[in-house]
Amino acid sequence: MAPLFPTASVLKDIFTPQTPFGRITPSPSTGTHSSYVPPSRRFSTWSAVDDMKSKAGSLSNEAQKELSKASAAAQAKTDQIELYSAKYYAACTFGGLVACGVTHTAMTPLDLVKCRRQVDSKMYKGNFEAWGKIGRAEGMRGIMTGWAPTFFGYSAQGAFKYGGYEFFKKFYSDLAGEEAAYRYKTGLYLAASASAELIADVALCPFEAVKVRMQTTIPPFTSSTFGGISIITGKEGTAGLYKGLYPLWGRQIPYTMMKFASFETIVEAIYGYMPKSKSEYGKGVQTGVSFAGGYLAGILCAIVSHPADVMVSKLNADRQPGEAFGGAMSRIYKDIGFGGLWNGLVIRIFMIGTLTSLQWGIYDSFKVFMGLPTTGGAAPPPKQTTNL
């Protein structure tokens, strides 16, 4: 068996080399055998690492083959999905559901601390202190407080957001005409994303109300999503579930407009700097571009929407029954001031940047899985016709 560590003679050979470049090389072919022994034969750990790399590469290749088979099977079952058909919008809707539901749920520990610090900036000095206190008091279940309404709410929102964006982008493009749609594409992205988010937030709002109250009341006012909905409607009626709708629109619509318009613009710019056109790159490169563009877009989204995000948390936690929306906002703003609107910004930039990049990565990966093109990279301008 090869030794685990180098022997004294090997160390001597390494640190007192006989060659000018400090390494032992095989002797020229003169009919005699070289004494050179490859590192993988000298040290068993080196050989083990090489073996692990080889196995990992094999597993990766096998996984890619299985994924390709699954993708082909899915495409065979759905036939060839025609762009902008009912099947196309259904696929985009499901992709958005998965992308938003999974990623927002994974971010629950960060969201929990963010919401509590927005409501009371003195509650915790930092994230790790917060997780430590919550973990000691309530365990992992406490750190994941609010995961269920987050999953239900953002799955519904993601479905309407992404599916709606694809629908409205095509709808407004057809209204404007091919030439105008390309010339004013940024305005088209903004209009399509705003329209989609307007509808998506109506689906999100009841679950967001439950989530925020669960995360900002200690102990949480309920232990289940639908139990929380029953408690709120029992005390305040259905309106209690939607009292944060206006500030939610104020937070989410600018956020989504920035998210989609900046993503499309950034992705187009990335492909503009690359030596080949988008269609010449493989799906792996295209989804990588989606991930990078999503992260940069997420940073801009977090900054634009943060004051409204703080106000949503405050209103859901501190608005009095029967209090007018404008009056509640004025009272809260007097309490926290302009600086208070930016509580938790740094953690939200990290959270939203990561969230947005993962969402675009998952969404476009699903589109590729279904045989559809990835998002972004503007279409070429329409051909100009000349009259003779």
DAFEN-V10624 format. One record per residue. RES is the residue in one letter. SS is DSSP state (H for helix, E for strand, L for the rest). D_CENTER is the distance of its C-alpha to the mean C-alpha in whole Angstrom. Layout:
res->(RES RES)
ss->(SS SS)
d_center->(D_CENTER D_CENTER)
//
This chain:
res->(M A P L F P T A S V L K D I F T P Q T P F G R I T P S P S T G T H S S Y V P P S R R F S T W S A V D D M K S K A G S L S N E A Q K E L S K A S A A A Q A K T D Q I E L Y S A K Y Y A A C T F G G L V A C G V T H T A M T P L D L V K C R R Q V D S K M Y K G N F E A W G K I G R A E G M R G I M T G W A P T F F G Y S A Q G A F K Y G G Y E F F K K F Y S D L A G E E A A Y R Y K T G L Y L A A S A S A E L I A D V A L C P F E A V K V R M Q T T I P P F T S S T F G G I S I I T G K E G T A G L Y K G L Y P L W G R Q I P Y T M M K F A S F E T I V E A I Y G Y M P K S K S E Y G K G V Q T G V S F A G G Y L A G I L C A I V S H P A D V M V S K L N A D R Q P G E A F G G A M S R I Y K D I G F G G L W N G L V I R I F M I G T L T S L Q W G I Y D S F K V F M G L P T T G G A A P P P K Q T T N L)
ss->(L L L L L L L H H H H H H H H L L L L L L L L L L L L L L L L L L L L L L L H H H H L H H H H H H H H H H H H H H H H H H H H H H H H H H H H H H H H H H L L L L L L L L H H H H H H H H H H H H H H H H H H H H H L H H H H H H H H H H H H L L L L L L L H H H H H H H H H H H H H H H H H L L L H H H H H H H H H H H H H H H H H H H H H H H H H H H H H H L H H H H H H L H H H H H H H H H H H H H H H H H H H H H H H H H H H H H H H H L L L L L L L L H H H H H H H H H H H H L H H H H L L L H H H H H H H H H H H H H H H H H H H H H H H H H H H H H L L L L H H H L L H H H H H H H H H H H H H H H H H H H H H H H H H H H H H H H H H H H H L L L L L L H H H H H H H H H H H H H H H H L L L L H H H H H H H H H H H H H H H H H H H H H H H H H L L L L L L L L L L L L L L L L L L L)
d_center->(48 47 47 43 44 46 50 52 54 50 49 53 52 48 50 53 52 55 53 52 49 48 47 50 50 52 55 56 58 61 62 61 58 55 54 51 48 45 42 41 44 45 43 41 38 37 38 36 33 34 34 31 29 31 30 26 27 29 26 23 26 27 23 22 26 25 21 24 26 24 22 26 27 24 25 29 28 27 29 28 25 27 24 24 26 26 24 22 21 21 18 16 16 16 13 11 12 11 7 7 10 9 6 8 11 10 10 13 15 14 14 17 19 17 19 22 22 22 25 27 26 29 28 26 26 23 20 22 25 23 22 25 27 25 25 29 30 28 26 23 23 23 20 18 20 19 16 18 18 14 14 17 16 12 13 16 14 11 14 16 14 13 16 18 17 18 21 22 21 24 26 26 27 30 31 31 32 31 32 31 28 27 29 27 24 22 24 23 19 20 22 20 17 19 21 18 17 20 21 17 18 21 20 17 20 22 20 18 22 23 19 21 24 23 21 24 27 29 29 27 29 28 27 25 23 26 29 27 27 31 32 30 32 35 35 34 34 31 31 30 26 26 27 24 23 25 23 19 20 21 18 15 17 17 14 13 16 15 11 13 16 15 12 15 18 16 16 19 20 19 21 24 24 24 27 27 25 22 24 26 23 21 18 17 17 16 13 13 13 10 8 11 11 7 8 11 11 8 11 14 12 12 16 17 16 17 21 20 18 21 23 21 21 25 26 25 26 30 31 34 35 37 36 35 32 33 35 32 30 33 34 31 31 34 33 30 31 29 28 26 24 22 22 19 17 17 15 13 12 11 9 7 7 5 3 3 4 3 3 6 7 8 9 11 12 14 15 17 18 20 21 20 19 15 15 16 19 22 25 28 30 33 36 39 42 45 49 52)
//
